Amino acid sequence: MTLVDTPERRQLRELTRSFVTREVLPHLDDWERAGEVPRALHATAAKLGLLGIGFPESVGGSGGDLLDSIIVTEELIRSGGSSGLVAALFTHGIALPHMVAAAGARTGGSLGGRLGATSPPADDGLIARYVRPTLAGTMIGALAITEPDGGSDVAGIRTTARRDGDHYVVNGSKTYITSGHRADFVTTAVCTDFPGSGELTLLIIDKGSPGFTVGRRLEKLGWHCSDTAELSFADVRVPVTNRIGAENTGFLAIMQHFAAERLSLATQAYATAQRCVELAVRWCRDRETFGRPLASRQLIRHRLAEMHTRAEAARSYVHEVAARVAAGEPVVTEVAMAKNVAVAACDHVVDQALQLHGGFGYLRDAEVERHYRDARILGIGGGTTEIMNEIIAKGMGL
Ligand SMILES: Cc1cc2nc3c(=O)[nH]c(=O)nc-3n(C[C@H](O)[C@H](O)[C@H](O)COP(=O)(O)OP(=O)(O)OC[C@H]3O[C@@H](n4cnc5c(N)ncnc54)[C@H](O)[C@@H]3O)c2cc1C
């Protein structure tokens, strides 16, 4: 039995699979065309306990740790969903953790809610106003770090927040923000010193605050069911009580929570690869050329074997690194390697899977076509492949 193959986790897998089959698959094409998933989906996922996985019960979550979150992500994609769906429905996975950590809420432990044990309640203004309603599926949150001038250089953030009595006055803009259109609030990285100084603070900014404008919906290569927005702030007054933790602790908080985001993206990458292997195997068994199924040819079987090997190797490595993160080990370099390994496996597999589908693979009707487009963001979001290599090189002492 592997680390992720416990009876409790098999139950979680089954729950996720039935959620996708009943609530997602009949509608996913419509959501891709609409450019977003409906708010009601958040409430449904919350009722099942899926939205709260990885968050402690003390803040309204379902309990569980990083590996449980990984299982949900994996199964959402393997049962026919997509990484775009994960991005849209689980944006709270990047919007909330800084608040939960700042409130000192206990994380980890066994799955709670529908699935197991309980933990004592954490009480804090931000938890009550944002975390609980989001995990209950009645609010949507987003995380805004990236700016038009750059995303890789987080310390270079130029959106400023100037203290004015009990408020901050925020000016600047953000871009490529996942769920930015639907979000009721945005966990926003601002500079609390001169622009580019690296002195960052995280503020929660409410939709509807005077001066806060949500710009046009950005059109993208993939992740069509996930809305992506530009945001701008002109003298937006944000109460000091909406600050996460102390002033100038934002950079550290962002870096600490990158591990979970990067492992989620790594999971989306290997799970997409696994799904595409399954789709390609099915296709190659059914499709006949020159009077024989494609899968009867050694060249094709070997290609499928290589695709499967890359997907499984990536999965094993991501699980190992996730288990080490969940155990509290400082594995920043390994997280970066896990992301790059999984993204490389995914890039190879989606390309080969589409090729094996021939002309059909290029059509919107083919599921593999969606995965091919969706996969391209995984080596860009949450820190690019090049930035991961920088981290790995640093870890090597270079
Ligand atoms: C669909 C989508 C959803 C997103 N969602 C969010 C979100 O919810 N919140 C959010 O804050 N951001 C989000 N992002 C932004 C994403 O995190 C950034 O695009 C990413 O971090 C890269 O930043 P950038 O686009 O500014 O590229 P840049 O930083 O300008 O980099 C451009 C290129 O140069 C390379 N590069 C940069 N610096 C170096 C270096 N020192 N050495 C070598 N190469 C380098 C990069 O790897 C990249 O290839 C999203 C982006 C997309 C497309």
Ligand as a Chemical Component Dictionary entry (heavy atoms), coordinates in Angstrom:
data_LIG
# 
_chem_comp.id                   LIG 
_chem_comp.type                 NON-POLYMER 
_chem_comp.pdbx_formal_charge   0 
_chem_comp.three_letter_code    LIG 
# 
loop_
_chem_comp_atom.comp_id 
_chem_comp_atom.atom_id 
_chem_comp_atom.alt_atom_id 
_chem_comp_atom.type_symbol 
_chem_comp_atom.charge 
_chem_comp_atom.model_Cartn_x 
_chem_comp_atom.model_Cartn_y 
_chem_comp_atom.model_Cartn_z 
_chem_comp_atom.pdbx_ordinal 
LIG C1  C1  C 0 -3.939 31.652 -17.030 1  
LIG C2  C2  C 0 -3.083 32.325 -16.000 2  
LIG C3  C3  C 0 -3.490 32.354 -14.676 3  
LIG C4  C4  C 0 -2.724 33.028 -13.728 4  
LIG N1  N1  N 0 -3.204 33.160 -12.452 5  
LIG C5  C5  C 0 -2.561 33.994 -11.593 6  
LIG C6  C6  C 0 -3.135 34.322 -10.315 7  
LIG O1  O1  O 0 -4.211 33.832 -9.954  8  
LIG N2  N2  N 0 -2.471 35.196 -9.520  9  
LIG C7  C7  C 0 -1.279 35.771 -9.869  10 
LIG O2  O2  O 0 -0.734 36.544 -9.103  11 
LIG N3  N3  N 0 -0.706 35.459 -11.073 12 
LIG C8  C8  C 0 -1.319 34.610 -11.932 13 
LIG N4  N4  N 0 -0.757 34.319 -13.147 14 
LIG C9  C9  C 0 0.517  34.931 -13.501 15 
LIG C10 C10 C 0 1.683  33.939 -13.533 16 
LIG O3  O3  O 0 2.010  33.533 -12.227 17 
LIG C11 C11 C 0 2.840  34.678 -14.241 18 
LIG O4  O4  O 0 2.485  34.785 -15.607 19 
LIG C12 C12 C 0 4.160  33.975 -14.072 20 
LIG O5  O5  O 0 4.603  34.054 -12.746 21 
LIG C13 C13 C 0 5.243  34.620 -14.972 22 
LIG O6  O6  O 0 5.278  35.988 -14.836 23 
LIG P1  P1  P 0 5.228  36.914 -16.148 24 
LIG O7  O7  O 0 4.102  36.459 -16.994 25 
LIG O8  O8  O 0 5.241  38.314 -15.724 26 
LIG O9  O9  O 0 6.570  36.578 -16.938 27 
LIG P2  P2  P 0 7.985  37.302 -16.726 28 
LIG O10 O10 O 0 8.342  37.328 -15.306 29 
LIG O11 O11 O 0 7.985  38.568 -17.481 30 
LIG O12 O12 O 0 8.937  36.262 -17.489 31 
LIG C14 C14 C 0 8.963  36.138 -18.918 32 
LIG C15 C15 C 0 9.885  34.988 -19.303 33 
LIG O13 O13 O 0 11.208 35.258 -18.832 34 
LIG C16 C16 C 0 11.654 34.197 -18.003 35 
LIG N5  N5  N 0 12.455 34.735 -16.921 36 
LIG C17 C17 C 0 12.101 35.687 -16.031 37 
LIG N6  N6  N 0 13.111 35.952 -15.195 38 
LIG C18 C18 C 0 14.134 35.132 -15.561 39 
LIG C19 C19 C 0 15.450 34.913 -15.056 40 
LIG N7  N7  N 0 15.928 35.577 -13.993 41 
LIG N8  N8  N 0 16.236 33.999 -15.680 42 
LIG C20 C20 C 0 15.766 33.313 -16.750 43 
LIG N9  N9  N 0 14.528 33.468 -17.251 44 
LIG C21 C21 C 0 13.713 34.360 -16.663 45 
LIG C22 C22 C 0 10.390 33.546 -17.474 46 
LIG O14 O14 O 0 10.632 32.204 -17.099 47 
LIG C23 C23 C 0 9.474  33.646 -18.679 48 
LIG O15 O15 O 0 9.764  32.606 -19.575 49 
LIG C24 C24 C 0 -1.490 33.626 -14.096 50 
LIG C25 C25 C 0 -1.058 33.548 -15.435 51 
LIG C26 C26 C 0 -1.856 32.937 -16.384 52 
LIG C27 C27 C 0 -1.403 32.951 -17.816 53 
# 
loop_
_chem_comp_bond.comp_id 
_chem_comp_bond.atom_id_1 
_chem_comp_bond.atom_id_2 
_chem_comp_bond.value_order 
_chem_comp_bond.pdbx_ordinal 
LIG C1  C2  SING 1  
LIG C2  C3  SING 2  
LIG C2  C26 DOUB 3  
LIG C3  C4  DOUB 4  
LIG C4  N1  SING 5  
LIG C4  C24 SING 6  
LIG N1  C5  DOUB 7  
LIG C5  C6  SING 8  
LIG C5  C8  SING 9  
LIG C6  O1  DOUB 10 
LIG C6  N2  SING 11 
LIG N2  C7  SING 12 
LIG C7  O2  DOUB 13 
LIG C7  N3  SING 14 
LIG N3  C8  DOUB 15 
LIG C8  N4  SING 16 
LIG N4  C9  SING 17 
LIG N4  C24 SING 18 
LIG C9  C10 SING 19 
LIG C10 O3  SING 20 
LIG C10 C11 SING 21 
LIG C11 O4  SING 22 
LIG C11 C12 SING 23 
LIG C12 O5  SING 24 
LIG C12 C13 SING 25 
LIG C13 O6  SING 26 
LIG O6  P1  SING 27 
LIG P1  O7  DOUB 28 
LIG P1  O8  SING 29 
LIG P1  O9  SING 30 
LIG O9  P2  SING 31 
LIG P2  O10 DOUB 32 
LIG P2  O11 SING 33 
LIG P2  O12 SING 34 
LIG O12 C14 SING 35 
LIG C14 C15 SING 36 
LIG C15 O13 SING 37 
LIG C15 C23 SING 38 
LIG O13 C16 SING 39 
LIG C16 N5  SING 40 
LIG C16 C22 SING 41 
LIG N5  C17 SING 42 
LIG N5  C21 SING 43 
LIG C17 N6  DOUB 44 
LIG N6  C18 SING 45 
LIG C18 C19 SING 46 
LIG C18 C21 DOUB 47 
LIG C19 N7  SING 48 
LIG C19 N8  DOUB 49 
LIG N8  C20 SING 50 
LIG C20 N9  DOUB 51 
LIG N9  C21 SING 52 
LIG C22 O14 SING 53 
LIG C22 C23 SING 54 
LIG C23 O15 SING 55 
LIG C24 C25 DOUB 56 
LIG C25 C26 SING 57 
LIG C26 C27 SING 58 
# 
